[in-house]
Amino acid sequence: MNFKDAILSYQKFGIDVNKAIEIVKDIPISIHCWQGDDITGFEHHHTSLSGGIQVTGDYPGKARNFDELKNDIRQAIKYIPGKKRINLHAIYAVTEGFIERDELKPEHFDKWIDFALENNLKIDFNPTFFSHQMVKNNLTLSSPDSEVRSFWIRHAKACRNIATYIGKKQQSPCLFNVWIPDGMKDVPADRLGPRLRLKESLDEIFSDHFDSAHIIDSVESKVFGIGLESYTVGSHEFYMNYAKEKNINCLIDSGHFHPTENVADKISSLIPFNKFIAFHITRAVRWDSDHVVLFDDTTKEIAREIMATGKPERFLIGLDYFDATINRVASWIIGTRNFQKALLYAALMPFDQMKSLQDNADFTALLVLQEEMKTMPFSSVWEAYCEQQNIISDFQWYEEIKIYEKSILSKRR
């Protein structure tokens, strides 16, 4: 079916296809830099990957430095429509020599800012609380060791200053997100103590006031991680309460909950009480395994709930996965395009009509309509959206990535 016929098909349900495209193209997605190098970063001396994070695979072509990583990102965004941001961790500072994490300065990210502005990108930022010798017994901000806590507090405060600097430079608020790996492998004797210490640490981190025009603060929960199976200090309940008390955001990572939980259902519980909802979109297979995002039912349901609010600008959407078994540049493209597909698919839903049927208890008609929408000519709309953005709409982009792999990635050792 061609695009004109698709427009007519959706018009039967009162849907303006061109309006849906206009809405989706202005929803930014923050692409995580760490997919490109398996979360190695640029410190080049840190301990092995730790903190409940694991990257598997040894596909050739991993980025080894700033120039390679930025070139790979530049290659990926050529095939991704819509507005884009990039999400950085502190370990991606570009420095002349080694700089300890608690001594990082804004100027260590100037090259990233220049790269972003040159490519019409904005930046989000995260302190890095893993893969470091000061992660003691799987603890950072909740450690009983005051020296450990102090180091990570200094690191987070330095990073918050960096995020504010980035926000000023790019004239767009930088999402600053705190995630820590703190927890225990086996049943703890004391659950309260670590959480009280975490609260005290966070209070110190967020004690400095920065303009909300430059920074948006968030904290990210998790249910468990490798080596942290029995207890996670920064649980969802802890951060929900802390975020509300401090008037900051509780970031939702779609892989950070129990396998039977519907993460999409959390959106309507958060939207009445928060100015923004920060999201990390990933794909969990049995646990928080950070698989590449698919255009699957779980992803569609999250996008559906976002679009159903009618306020997509209130969502700060980023990706978070890492797969070293496949071409890393292709991984960025696949995951980002799939979530954009999900947003566009959701924008083409007759929400007003479906809400009316629900309110009038016409559940039969509602079910019929919901099922009918599944076979609408969505692919024609996606193709038109990509064409309007001067982006390859189908899998032919992969042919160009294979050329890039052969000429660039395969030569890295």
N, C-alpha and C positions, 0 to 999 in steps of 0.2 A: 504494500500500500504506500502511495506517495504522501508527501507532507500535507498537501491540500486536502486529500481524503481523510487523513488523520485529524486535521482541524475540524472537519465536518462531523466526524465520529464523536469527538469529545464535546462539540457544541450541543449535541443531543442531550448531554447531561449538564449543560450550563457552564461548561469549563472553557475559559479563554486560554488556549494553548500558548499564544505569544506572551500573554501576561505571566504565565507560569515560567516560561523561559527567562523573562526579564527578572523575575524574583530570584530564581536559582543562580543566575550568573553573578549576582551581587552578594552571594553568601560565601564568605572566605573560608577556606579550609587550610589549616596549618599543617604543613607536611614536615614530618619529623626527620631531622638530619641523620639520626643515629641508625637508620636502616642502611645507609650507604657504607658504613664501616664496621657494622656489628657491635656498636656501642664501645668502640675502642677509644675514641677521643684523641686528643693531640698531646697528652702528657707524656706518653711513650715510656713511662716507667712504673705506672701504677700496678697494683696487684691484679691477679686474675679477676674476671668478672664475678661479682658477688652481689648479695642482697636479694636473693630470690629471683635473679634474672639469669636466663640461660639462652645462649644463641647456639643453634646447631647447624652444621653444614660447613662446607669449605669450597663453595662455588668460586671460581676464579674472578678476580677483578675488584676486590675490596679496595676502597679508597684508603690511601695511606697518609694523606696530608690535606691541608686546606685547599690547595689548588685542585687536587683531584676530586675532592668532595664537592666543591662548588661547581666544577665542570659537570659532574654527574647530575647534580641537582638541576643545573641549567638544561642538560639534555632531557631530563624527565619532564620538566614543565612545558617543553615544546609540545607535548602530547596530552596535556591536561587542560581542559577548558575552565573558564570561570576565574574568580578571584582566588589568589593563593597567598599564604603566609609560609614562613619556615619556622620550625620550632627547634631551639638550640638547648643543649645542656652546657653547664659551666665547663666541662672537660674539653669543649671545643674552642677554648680561648686560643687566639693566634698571638703567640709571644716569641720574643727573640731567644729566650732560654726558659728553663723551668721556673714557673711561678706557683707557689703553694696556693691551695684553693682558698684559704682565708685571706690571701693577699691579692686576689684578683681585682683589677680596676676596669672601669668602663672602656678605656682606650684599648684594652686587649680584645675588644669586639668591634673596633672601628672597621676592620676589613670586612667583617660580616655585614655591617650596616651599609657600607659602600656597595657591596655585592647585591644586597637586597634592594636598595634604591635603584640601582642600575637595571634591575630585572622586574621592577614594579611589584616587589614583594614587601611584606611587613614581617616583623620578627616577634616571636614569643620566647620566653626564657625560663629555664629551670636550674636551680642549684643541684649539684650532683652529690648525693649522699651514699653512694655505693662505690665499690672497687677502690678502696683506699685503706691504708694501714690504720687510720683512726676510726674505722668501723670495728669496734671491739665487742666480741661476743654477740654479733648481730645487732648491736645497739649504736645509736648516734645521739639524737636529741633527748632520748629517754634514758641514757646510760646513768648508772649510779656514780660513775667516774666524772667528777666535775671538770677535769681537764678535757675529756672527750666531748662533753656537752659544750664547753666553751669554744672549742675549735669549730664545731659545726654551727654554733650560733654566729660566730664571726663570719664563717663562710656564707651562711644564708643572708646575713645583713649586707655583706659585700655584693652578693648577687641581686639583692633587692635594689640596691643602689644602681647596679648595672642595668637592670630592667627599666628603671625610671629614666636613665640616660638614653636607652634605646627608644623608649616611648617619645621622649622629647625630640630626638633626632628624626624619627620617622613620622612624627605628627600623628600618631595613632597609639592608643594605649597598648602596652605590652603585657600580655598575660604572664604573671609570675606565679609558678606553681610549685608547691612544696610536697614532695613525696619522699618518705623515709622507709627503709627496709626493716625497721625495728620489730623484733618479736622473738619467739622461742620455739624450738623444735618440739619440746615436750611440755607437759602440763605445768604451768608456772605456780609457784607458791604465793606470789604476790602479783595480782593484776592491777591493782590500784596505783601502787608506787610508781611504776614506769609512766603511767598516764598522767599522774600529777607532775612528774618531771618534764614530760613532753609539753604539757600546758604551760609550765613556767618558761621553758625554752621558747616556745612560740610567742608567748607574751613579750619576751625580750626582742625577738626577731621583728615583730610587727609594731614595736613601740614607736618607731620613727614614722612621722606622717609624710606621705608623698601625695602629690596631686593625682586624683583619679583620672585626669586627662592624659596621664603618662603611664600609669600602672594599674592593673587589676590583679588583686591578690587572690590566691586560691590555695586550698589544701586538698590532697588527694588520698582517699582511703583505699584499703585493700583487705580482702578477706584472709588470704594467707599467701605464702611463697615457699620456695624450696628452702628447707631448713627452718621455716617459720610456720610449720603446719598446725601447731596447737594454739598459738596466740600471736595476734598482730596488735601492736600498741595503738597505731593509728587506724582504728576501726571506723566503719561508716558512721556508727552512732556517735563516736567521739568527735569526729570532724564535723558532722552535721550540727552538733551542739556548739562546737567551738566557732564554726563559721558564722552561725547566727549571733553568737555573743559579740563577735568582733566585726560583724557586718562585712564579711568577706565571702568568698565563694567556696562551696564544697564541690570539687571537681569529680565528675562521675566517669570512671573508666569502665567501658562495657565488658572488660574481662575480669574485673576485680570483685565479682560477686559469686555467690553459690551457683552452680550450673543450672539449677531449676528456677532461679530468679529471672523475672522479666524486667530487664534494665529499662526498657522503654516505658514501663509503667511508672517509673520513678519521676519522669518528667512532669507529669500533671500534679504530682505532690510537691514539687519544688517551685514551679513557676509562680504560684500565688505569693510566695514569700521571698523571692529573690529577684534582684534586678537583672542579673545574668545567670546563665547556667553554663558552666564550662564542661566540656566533654572530651574524652579520649576515645576514639572509635578503634576497636581492635576486634579480633575474632578468637574466642576461646574454644579450644578443643579439649573437652573434659576438665580443663583448668585454665588459668591465665597463661596460655601458651603463646600468645602474641602472634597468631597466624595472620597472613595477609587478608585484608577485608574483602569479602565476597559480596556479590549482589544477591544475598540470600534473604530468607524471611526475617531473621533477627535484625539485619541491617535495615531492611525496608521498614520494619516496625519502629525502630528508633527514628528514622527519617519521617515516618508518618506522624509520629507524636510531635516532632519539632514543627512540621508544617501545619498541623492541626491547631496549634496555638495561635496561628496568624501573626506571630511575632518572631520570625526566624532571626531577626537582628539581635535578639536577646541571648542567642546561643553562640558560645565561643567554641568552635569545633576544631579539634585536632586529631591527628592519627597517631597510633602508637603500636607498632609491631616491628618485628625483626626476624627475617628469614634468610639464612645464609646457604640454603639449599638451591636457590634459584637466582637468576640475574637480579641484582639488587636495584638497578635502575628500573627494570621492568616491574619490580615489586612496588615501587612508588607509584608508577603509572596505573597499575592494575587496581591497587587499593583506593587511590584518590578518585579515579574515574568511577569506581563502583559506588563510592559514597555519593558522588555527584549524581550518578544515575538514580540512586535511592531517593535523593532529595527531589529530583525532577519527577520521578514516578509518583512521589507523595504529593507534589504540587499539582498533579493532574487528577486529584481525588475530589469528588463533589462533597466536601465536608459539610457544607450547610444543609444539603439535602439529607445526608446520612445522620447528622445530629437531629434534624427534625423528625426523622423516622424513629430514632431512638427515644426522643422525648415523648412521642405519641405512641410508644409501645408497639409500633408496627415492626416487630422483629423479623417477620418473614420477609417483608419487602427490603429491610435492611440487609439481611443475609443475601438475598438475591442480588442486590446492587453491589455489595462488597465483592461477590464472586464474579459478577459481570465485568468489573473493572480490571480483573486479572488478565483478561484476554483482549484488552484494548490495544490499539496499534502504537504502543509506546516506542518501539524501536525507530519508527519514522520520525518521532519527535526528537529523540536523542540524536539521530543523524543530523537533523536540521539545526539543533542547538550547537553541535560541534562545528558544523559548516559555518554558522554565523560567527563562531569564535576562531575560524581559520585553523581548526584542529582536525586531524584525521579521525573519522568517526568509528571505523571498524578496526579489525585486528591487523590491518596493514602497517600500523605503527610499529608492530613487532619486527617487521622486516628491517626497518631502519635501526631499531635497537640491536638487532643481530649484527648489522654492519658496524655499529659503534663498539659492540663487544669484540668483534674481530680486530678492529683497527686500534682500539684504545684499551679496553678492559683486559683482554687476553695477554697483553704485554706487561702487565703488572705482576711482580713477583714478591 
